């Protein structure tokens, strides 16, 4: 038996080419960084002088010079389409390059801030576009004899662009179109002074309601020498608070907390609502004339459904809201009938927005507001813009919380300070309620303000200075021309 030494079988050489030293497999196995190809070395002279770093057997060393994106025809087409040729894919530094500026996805390689943060477009109707540049009043008028009470309503602006002012026992009006000033009439008898005036709407054209400190309410017509009607109430009611018109009916708030409805077609009161326990400062009808909002000195705000006549006269309110300070400022939103805004004075100084549906459906005595803006500044009036989603407010004195500990049941009194909101006219954006602009319109607290018929300008009143100032706040949107169609152009001859 013959024994043979085992030998290895001869391996046939593979017909495939050997592993190239620059292939990915070679780099993955050896971990040695290859040199760049000659073509790449010629285009990039810096590749010759790159430093050779340390590499591991399983982790290859990344070359310091990146291979460009356009090494293959397909990649070159992609880089041209996305506008990335000759630059990094994502750059966090702004680089100016005139190459491929018109590529459809050029912004993808822009600076990160330019992609994420856009320029805020300010509409021409906004208060930011009108008040920021000027910050000055358009017109200033003297009002000697205006009531010094911060809760008075001595100024009103009619839909015919006529301004009426109550100065002690005299009533004056000015047609802002012609700038002519005239004396409407004066108060005769032991009725005190005029404290509140309010123009009627189109149902009672050129009619002015004037309330006195004794509770007397008079109706005046432009061009008349005597009042058309007088409604005298019990002397116990005291001074007239806010007033508001709804067609032929005017609602008047008084010192004893009641709200009296007067109809111009009847000699006596049409109804009395015993709504509040303290002085009524604010009275405002909704834009659709269905609801009446009233506010008093204790910070209570009530809503009444005018469609339920008996319920209104009986004193059953639709809902109640609460502030921690006197409320005079009331405003209904013109583009959302569900929104009501109120502002309080010292010691709260806040603006609250309410939902009428939520207030009506609430089972608790005092509803919860949708939004509260704590300002620590007296809010004397609020107005919603009819041209854009912005809210305007006027203010008086400011304060800050006291550092002293509370003694007993009463908290320590706030400390008076001067803030950017003091005696200012301020505009907030909706729905974020961020402050757009604040303009210090007077050197002393603003008593009240009225909006022009076109909703673009605001008159502010400062009782202590006895003057009034006109401010251009908003702008009306340009009217769009109707497109001419074949139907509009066709005519039957």
C-alpha positions in Angstrom: 0.0 0.0 0.0 1.4 3.3 -1.1 1.1 6.4 1.0 1.2 9.9 -0.5 1.6 13.2 1.1 -1.6 15.3 0.8 -1.1 18.3 -1.3 -3.3 21.4 -1.6 -5.4 21.7 -4.7 -4.3 24.3 -7.1 -6.5 27.3 -7.1 -7.4 28.7 -10.4 -7.0 32.5 -10.8 -10.2 34.4 -10.9 -11.0 36.0 -14.3 -12.1 39.1 -12.4 -9.6 41.9 -11.9 -7.8 42.1 -8.6 -8.9 44.4 -5.8 -8.0 47.8 -6.7 -6.0 49.7 -4.0 -8.5 52.6 -4.3 -11.7 50.5 -4.1 -14.1 50.8 -1.2 -13.5 47.1 -0.3 -9.7 47.7 -0.1 -10.2 50.7 2.2 -12.7 48.8 4.4 -10.3 45.9 4.8 -7.0 47.6 5.3 -8.1 50.8 7.0 -5.5 52.6 5.0 -6.5 55.9 3.5 -5.8 55.8 -0.3 -4.5 58.5 -2.3 -6.8 60.4 -4.4 -7.1 59.6 -8.1 -4.9 61.4 -10.5 -7.8 63.3 -11.9 -8.9 64.5 -8.5 -5.3 65.2 -7.5 -4.9 67.5 -10.5 -8.0 69.4 -9.8 -7.2 69.7 -6.1 -3.5 70.5 -5.6 -4.0 70.7 -1.8 -4.7 66.9 -1.8 -1.0 66.2 -2.3 0.1 68.0 0.8 -2.6 66.7 3.2 -1.3 65.2 6.5 -1.6 61.5 7.0 -3.4 60.8 10.3 -3.7 57.7 12.4 -6.2 55.1 11.4 -7.5 52.0 13.0 -7.8 48.5 11.4 -11.6 48.7 11.4 -12.1 52.5 11.3 -10.7 54.2 8.3 -9.4 57.7 8.4 -11.7 60.2 6.7 -9.8 62.3 4.2 -9.3 65.9 5.0 -10.3 66.9 1.5 -13.9 66.1 0.7 -14.7 64.6 -2.7 -16.8 67.1 -4.6 -20.4 66.3 -5.4 -20.1 66.5 -9.1 -17.7 63.5 -9.6 -20.3 61.6 -11.5 -22.7 62.9 -14.2 -25.8 62.0 -12.2 -24.6 63.8 -9.1 -23.6 66.8 -11.1 -27.2 67.0 -12.5 -28.6 66.9 -8.9 -26.2 69.6 -7.7 -27.2 71.8 -10.6 -30.9 71.3 -10.0 -30.7 72.0 -6.3 -28.3 74.8 -6.6 -25.6 73.1 -4.6 -22.7 73.0 -7.1 -19.6 74.5 -5.9 -20.7 74.9 -2.2 -21.6 72.9 0.8 -24.9 71.1 1.0 -26.1 72.9 4.2 -24.2 76.1 5.1 -24.8 78.0 8.3 -22.8 80.9 7.1 -24.1 83.3 4.4 -21.9 83.0 1.3 -22.4 85.1 -1.8 -22.2 83.1 -5.0 -23.4 84.2 -8.4 -23.5 80.6 -9.6 -26.9 78.9 -10.0 -28.8 81.8 -8.3 -32.0 80.9 -10.2 -32.0 77.2 -9.1 -35.5 76.1 -8.0 -34.3 74.9 -4.6 -31.6 77.5 -4.0 -33.1 78.5 -0.6 -32.4 75.0 0.8 -28.7 75.9 1.1 -29.2 79.4 2.5 -28.5 80.5 6.0 -30.6 78.7 8.6 -32.0 82.0 10.0 -33.1 83.1 6.5 -35.0 79.8 6.1 -36.7 79.7 9.5 -37.3 83.4 10.2 -39.2 85.4 7.6 -39.8 89.1 7.4 -43.0 90.2 9.2 -45.2 92.0 6.8 -47.0 94.9 8.4 -50.3 95.8 6.8 -51.0 99.4 6.0 -54.2 99.2 8.1 -52.3 98.4 11.3 -51.6 100.9 14.0 -47.9 100.0 13.8 -47.7 101.5 10.4 -49.4 104.8 11.5 -48.3 105.6 15.1 -44.7 104.4 15.1 -43.5 106.9 12.6 -45.4 110.0 13.8 -46.1 109.6 17.5 -47.7 113.0 17.4 -51.2 114.2 17.6 -52.9 115.4 14.4 -55.0 118.0 16.2 -55.2 119.5 19.7 -58.3 121.3 21.1 -58.9 123.1 24.3 -61.8 122.0 26.5 -61.9 124.4 29.4 -64.6 123.4 31.9 -64.5 119.6 31.1 -65.5 117.5 34.1 -62.6 116.6 36.3 -64.1 113.3 37.2 -62.1 110.5 35.6 -65.3 108.4 35.3 -67.1 111.1 33.3 -68.0 110.9 29.5 -67.7 114.5 28.3 -66.9 113.8 24.6 -68.8 112.1 21.8 -68.3 111.7 18.0 -71.3 111.3 15.7 -71.5 109.3 12.5 -71.8 112.7 10.6 -68.3 113.7 11.8 -69.5 116.1 14.5 -67.8 116.3 17.8 -69.8 117.4 21.0 -68.2 118.4 24.3 -69.7 119.0 27.7 -68.1 122.0 29.5 -69.7 122.6 32.9 -73.2 124.0 32.1 -72.6 124.5 28.3 -72.7 122.1 25.3 -70.5 122.8 22.3 -70.1 121.0 19.0 -67.7 121.2 16.1 -68.1 120.0 12.6 -64.7 118.5 11.8 -65.4 118.8 8.1 -65.7 122.6 8.2 -64.0 123.1 11.6 -66.8 125.4 12.7 -67.5 125.6 16.4 -71.0 126.3 17.7 -72.7 126.5 21.1 -75.6 124.0 21.3 -77.1 125.1 24.6 -76.7 125.5 28.3 -78.1 124.0 31.5 -80.6 126.2 33.4 -81.8 125.5 36.9 -80.4 123.6 39.9 -79.3 120.6 38.0 -75.5 120.8 38.5 -73.2 120.3 35.5 -73.1 118.2 32.4 -71.3 115.0 33.0 -72.0 112.7 30.0 -73.0 113.2 26.4 -73.8 110.7 23.6 -74.8 111.1 20.0 -77.7 109.1 18.7 -77.5 106.8 15.7 -79.3 107.1 12.4 -82.7 106.4 13.9 -82.5 109.8 15.8 -80.5 112.0 13.4 -78.7 115.0 14.9 -79.9 114.1 18.4 -77.7 114.5 21.4 -78.4 113.0 24.9 -76.8 114.9 27.8 -76.7 113.7 31.4 -76.1 115.9 34.5 -74.6 115.4 37.9 -78.1 115.6 39.4 -79.6 112.8 37.3 -81.3 114.9 34.7 -81.2 113.7 31.1 -81.9 116.1 28.2 -82.3 115.6 24.4 -80.9 118.3 22.1 -81.4 118.7 18.4 -78.8 120.5 16.2 -80.0 124.0 15.5 -82.5 124.1 18.4 -82.5 126.6 21.2 -84.1 124.4 23.8 -83.9 120.7 24.7 -86.5 118.6 22.9 -87.2 116.4 25.9 -86.2 116.2 29.6 -86.3 113.2 31.8 -85.9 114.0 35.5 -85.5 111.2 38.0 -85.5 111.0 41.7 -82.7 113.1 43.3 -81.5 110.0 45.1 -80.2 108.5 41.9 -77.5 111.2 41.7 -75.1 111.6 38.9 -75.5 110.1 35.4 -72.9 107.5 34.4 -72.4 106.0 31.0 -75.0 106.3 28.2 -75.6 104.3 25.0 -78.1 104.5 22.1 -80.1 101.6 20.5 -82.4 103.0 17.9 -85.0 105.3 19.7 -83.9 104.0 23.1 -81.1 105.4 25.2 -79.8 103.4 28.2 -78.5 105.6 31.1 -76.6 104.4 34.1 -76.8 106.3 37.4 -75.1 106.6 40.8 -77.5 104.3 42.7 -76.7 101.3 40.4 -79.8 101.3 38.3 -79.9 101.4 34.5 -82.9 103.4 33.0 -84.2 103.0 29.5 -85.7 106.1 27.9 -87.6 106.1 24.6 -87.6 109.3 22.7 -91.3 108.7 21.7 -92.5 108.5 25.3 -92.4 111.2 28.0 -91.4 108.8 30.8 -88.9 106.0 31.4 -89.5 102.8 29.3 -88.0 100.6 31.9 -85.6 100.4 34.9 -83.1 97.7 35.6 -81.8 97.5 39.1 -78.6 95.8 38.1 -75.8 96.9 40.4 -75.2 97.9 44.0 -72.7 100.7 43.2 -72.3 103.5 40.7 -72.7 102.5 37.0 -69.7 103.7 35.0 -70.0 101.9 31.7 -73.0 101.2 29.4 -72.5 99.7 25.9 -74.8 98.0 23.3 -73.5 95.1 21.2 -73.0 95.6 17.5 -76.1 93.7 16.6 -78.1 95.6 19.3 -79.2 92.4 21.0 -77.2 92.7 24.2 -76.4 95.4 26.7 -73.3 95.4 28.9 -73.1 97.5 32.1 -70.3 97.9 34.6 -70.0 99.5 38.0 -67.6 100.8 40.6 -67.1 97.5 42.4 -65.8 95.8 39.2 -69.0 93.8 38.4 -70.0 93.5 34.7 -73.4 92.4 33.6 -74.8 91.3 30.2 -78.5 91.7 29.4 -80.5 90.1 26.6 -82.5 93.0 25.1 -84.6 90.5 23.0 -86.2 89.3 26.2 -87.8 92.6 27.2 -89.5 91.4 30.3 -86.4 89.7 31.6 -84.4 92.9 31.0 -86.8 95.1 32.9 -87.1 92.5 35.7 -83.3 92.7 36.3 -82.4 89.1 35.3 -79.0 89.3 33.7 -77.7 86.9 31.1 -74.3 86.6 32.9 -72.0 88.3 35.3 -68.3 88.9 35.2 -66.0 90.3 37.9 -62.9 92.6 38.2 -61.0 93.6 41.3 -61.3 97.3 40.4 -63.8 99.8 39.0 -64.7 99.1 35.4 -65.5 101.9 33.0 -64.0 100.6 29.7 -66.3 98.3 27.7 -65.9 97.3 24.0 -67.8 94.8 21.8 -65.8 93.3 19.0 -67.1 94.4 15.6 -66.0 91.3 13.6 -66.8 88.7 16.3 -70.1 89.1 18.2 -69.0 86.6 20.9 -66.1 88.8 22.2 -66.5 91.4 24.9 -63.6 93.3 26.4 -63.5 95.2 29.7 -60.8 97.2 31.4 -60.4 98.0 35.1 -58.8 100.8 37.1 -56.9 101.0 40.4 -56.1 98.7 42.2 -56.3 95.9 39.5 -55.5 97.6 36.2 -56.2 94.7 33.8 -57.9 94.0 30.5 -60.1 90.9 30.2 -61.7 89.3 27.2 -64.9 87.3 27.6 -66.9 84.9 25.5 -70.6 85.7 25.6 -71.5 82.0 25.0 -69.4 80.8 27.8 -70.8 83.5 30.2 -74.3 82.6 29.3 -73.6 78.9 29.8 -71.7 79.3 33.0 -73.3 77.9 36.2 -71.0 79.8 38.6 -71.9 83.3 39.7 -68.8 84.9 38.1 -67.5 83.6 34.8 -63.9 83.0 33.9 -62.4 85.2 31.1 -60.8 83.9 28.0 -57.8 86.1 28.4 -56.4 88.4 31.0 -53.7 91.1 30.5 -52.3 92.4 33.8 -50.9 95.9 33.2 -50.8 97.4 36.7 -52.1 100.6 35.0 -55.6 102.1 35.0 -57.6 101.3 31.9 -60.0 104.1 31.1 -61.3 103.0 27.7 -60.9 100.2 25.1 -61.8 100.1 21.4 -61.6 97.3 18.8 -60.5 98.2 15.4 -62.9 97.7 12.5 -60.1 97.5 9.9 -57.7 95.0 11.5 -57.5 92.6 14.4 -56.1 95.0 17.0 -57.3 96.4 20.4 -56.7 100.0 21.6 -56.7 101.1 25.2 -56.1 104.4 27.0 -54.5 104.5 30.4 -53.9 106.6 33.5 -51.5 106.1 36.4 -49.3 103.1 36.9 -48.1 101.3 40.1 -46.2 98.2 41.3 -47.0 95.8 44.1 -45.7 96.8 47.5 -42.9 95.0 49.2 -44.4 95.4 52.6 -46.2 92.4 54.2 -49.9 92.5 54.5 -51.4 93.5 57.8 -54.8 92.2 58.7 -57.3 91.5 56.0 -56.2 94.4 53.7 -53.3 94.0 51.4 -50.6 96.7 51.3 -51.2 99.6 48.9 -49.3 99.5 45.6 -46.5 102.0 45.0 -47.1 104.6 42.3 -44.5 104.4 39.5 -44.0 105.7 35.9 -44.2 103.1 33.2 -44.3 103.1 29.4 -48.1 102.6 29.7 -48.7 105.6 32.0 -51.0 108.2 30.4 -50.6 106.4 27.1 -52.5 105.2 24.1 -51.6 101.6 23.6 -52.5 99.1 20.8 -52.4 95.3 21.2 -52.5 92.7 18.4 -55.1 89.9 18.4 -55.1 87.0 19.4 -51.7 87.0 21.0 -52.4 90.4 22.8 -48.8 91.4 22.3 -48.2 95.1 22.6 -47.6 96.7 19.2 -47.1 100.4 20.1 -47.5 102.7 23.1 -47.6 106.5 22.7 -47.6 108.9 25.7 -50.4 111.1 24.6 -50.8 113.3 27.7 -48.8 114.4 30.7 -51.7 113.4 33.0 -54.2 110.5 33.1 -56.5 110.1 30.1 -60.2 110.2 31.1 -61.8 108.7 28.0 -61.6 108.4 24.3 -63.9 108.2 21.2 -63.4 106.7 17.8 -64.1 108.4 14.5 -67.0 107.3 12.3 -64.7 105.7 9.8 -62.8 103.8 12.5 -59.4 105.3 11.7 -58.8 108.1 14.3 -59.2 108.5 18.0 -59.8 111.5 20.2 -58.4 111.4 23.7 -59.5 113.6 26.6 -57.3 114.6 29.6 -59.5 116.2 32.3 -56.7 117.7 34.3 -55.1 119.4 31.3 -58.6 120.3 29.9 -57.6 119.4 26.4 -58.3 116.9 23.7 -56.0 115.3 21.0 -56.7 113.6 17.7 -54.6 110.6 16.8 -54.4 108.8 13.5 -54.3 105.2 14.6 -55.5 102.9 11.7 -56.0 103.2 8.0 -58.9 102.0 5.9 -58.2 99.1 3.5 -58.1 100.2 -0.2 -61.3 99.4 -2.0 -60.9 96.6 -4.6 -62.1 97.3 -8.0 -64.6 94.9 -9.3 -63.4 92.8 -12.2 -65.1 93.6 -15.5 -66.8 90.5 -16.8 -68.7 90.0 -20.0 -72.0 90.0 -18.0 -71.2 93.4 -16.5 -70.2 94.9 -19.8 -73.1 93.6 -21.8 -75.9 96.0 -22.3 -79.3 95.7 -23.8 -79.9 98.5 -26.3 
